[in-house]
């Protein structure tokens, strides 16, 4: 019996992209799925739960960042942005909304396949989401991606949640800056410590009783962070 091939959903309104990518993905051992707009893409993610998604930002019915935001409400797999928008602000916005990587058009199929492989490896290495972790008044339901503080449901940005969940799964252990950055943003961002500090600061303002004196997400100077359950 042949092995089940990983499914890759390509959400793009350009027919030539599908004509180019479908055989390339097939030759690389993937099962390519197609969606031509944002609504089709969201339905496809919900229906197939693909192993990874390739998402264009310039879709005819909605901005790709809105597709990304809505997909991250129920989909945890790798999402690779494929777009002609090369402005740094667009890349930062997409990464903040939960994208794993960003490839600019025009692109080489070899580069896209390499980034897909990296995203799939990253997802496979990430600890499984399971159980409930509590720290003080904060409760993290890893199965439902739900964070509450007392009776209040907290609204966390995707990267804030991913950082918190990764730390919570390793409760009591020190997680290095590089490990945390690689797990949440990918290997290309393993040295972006300042960006991680900004996200940790935002997170502390939402979960800590006193952000100036954190008791949940603790800093291990020069090393990384530790979640105190």
N, C-alpha and C positions, 0 to 999 in steps of 0.2 A: 504494500500500500504506500502511495507517495505521501510525503509530508505535506501538511497544510501550509500554504504559502501565506506570509504576512500580507494583510490588506493595507493598501495605501489609497486614501481618498484624495483625489486632486480636485480642488474647487477653483475653477478658473473659467472665464467666459470666452476665452480665445480658443477657437477650434484647433488652430495650429499647435497650441501648447499640448492639447490632448493627443493630437496626431503624432507629436514628437515624443511625449512622455510615456504614453501607454506602452508602445513596444519596448522602450528603454527600460521601464520598470519590469515588464514581463521578462525581458532577457536577464535582468538582475535577480530574478527569482521572486518577484512580488506579484500580487494580484491587484491590478490597478482598477479602482472605482472612479466614476466620473460624476461631477456635479457642475452645472453651468452658471449657477448664481448662488446667492447666499442662502435663500430659503431651501433650495435643493440640498445645499451643503449641510445645513443643520439637520434636515431630515435624514440625510445619509449617515451623519455621525450617530444620530440616535438609533437608526435602523441597523447599521452594520457594526458599530463600535470598532472602527478600524484600528489597526496597530499604529498608524500615524496618519497625519493630515498634512497636505501641502495646500496652502491657502493664499490666493491672490488678494491684494487689498482693493484693487479697482474693479469691483463687481457692479453689474448693472442695476441691481435692486436694493443694495445696501452697502455701506462701507465695510470692507473686510475686517476692520477693527471691531465693528459691532458683531459680526459673526464670531470673531475670536472671543469677545466678552461673553456672549451668550453660550458659546460652546463650553467655556470654562466653568459654567454653572453645573455641567453634568458630565464632562469628558476630561479625563486626566492624562490621556496619551500625548505623545509628542506632536506639536504643531509647528511646521516650518513655513514661515512667510516667504512667498515668492512674489516680488513686486518690482515695478519700474520706479517706484518712489524711493529716491536715494537720500532724502533729507534725513539728517541725524535725528531730528525730532520725531519723525515717523517711526524710525527704528526703536527709539526709546519708548515711545507710546505702545508699540506692539509688544515689546519685551515686558513692559510693566503690566500689560493686560494678560500675560501668560504664555506668549510665544516662546518656543525653545530656541529658535534660530531665525535668521533673516538672510535670504539670498536675493541679490539684485538681478533684475532682467537687464540686458541679456545675460544668460548664465550658461555654464558648461554642465552637461549632464553628469560628468564625473564628480564635480563639486557637490551638486545636489544629492547624488547618491551617497557620497561620503558623509554629508550632514544628516541624511536620513539614518544611516547606520549608527552615527554617533547618538542621535536622538533615541533610537530604539535601544541601544546599549544603556543609555542613561535611565530610561524607563525601567529596564530589566533590573538594574542595580539598585533602584530606589526601594527602600523598605516598603513592604506591603502595608496598605492602609487598613488598619484593623483596630477595633477597640475604642475605649474612651479614656482620655487622660485628664486628670484634674490637678490644678495648682491653685490653692486659695479659692477664690470665687470664680476662677476661670475653668471652663470645661471644654475640652476639644473632642468632638465626636469625629474620629478619623474615617469612619465608614460613610457618614453623611456630609462630610466637609462642613461641619457646623461648629461654630465657636460661640459660647455664651459667657457672659460675666454677670453672675447673679441671675436675675430674670431677663436680662437684656441680651438679645442676639446681636453680636458684633458684626459690623460690615467691614470685612478685611479685603484689601486688594489681593488679586491672585498671588502675587509674589509674597506679600505679607503672610498669607495663609500657608504657602508652600514652605517658607522659612520656619514658621511656627510649627507646622506639622512635622517637618523633618527633625527639628530639635526635640519635639515631644516624643517621637518614636525612639529617640536615643536618650530619654530622660535619665538624668544623673551622670551622663557621660559628657566629656568635653568633645565638641565637634569643631574641627579646625576651620579656619576661614576658607581654605582651599577646598575642603570636602563639601562644605555648605554651598559655596559658590558653584562648584561643579555639579552638585546634585540638583540645584534649583535653576541655574542659568546656563549650565553647560561648560565644557572644558575650556572653551575660548574665553571665558570670563573668570577663570580661576584666580586671577590676580587683582580683580576689581574690588579690593577690600573697602575702599571708601564708599562705594555704592552700597555694599552690604551694610555698612554702618548707618547709612541713611535709612534703609529699610528697617533695621533693628530699632532705630530711634522712633520711627513712625509706629512700629508695632508696640513698643513700650508705652507710648501715649494712649494706646487703646486697651491694653490688658493689665498694666501695672497699677496697683493702688497709688503709688508715687513714682512716676517715671524717673525722677531724679535719683531715687534710691531703689533700683529694681530688685525684686525678690523672686521673680519667675524666670526671666531670661537674664542670666548672669554673664558678665564678661570675664573671660580668662585672659588676662593681659598678654598680648603678643601671640596668642595661640588661636582663640576662637570664642565660642559661647557654650554655655551649659544650661539646659532646662531643668529647673528645680521643681519636681512634681510634689 
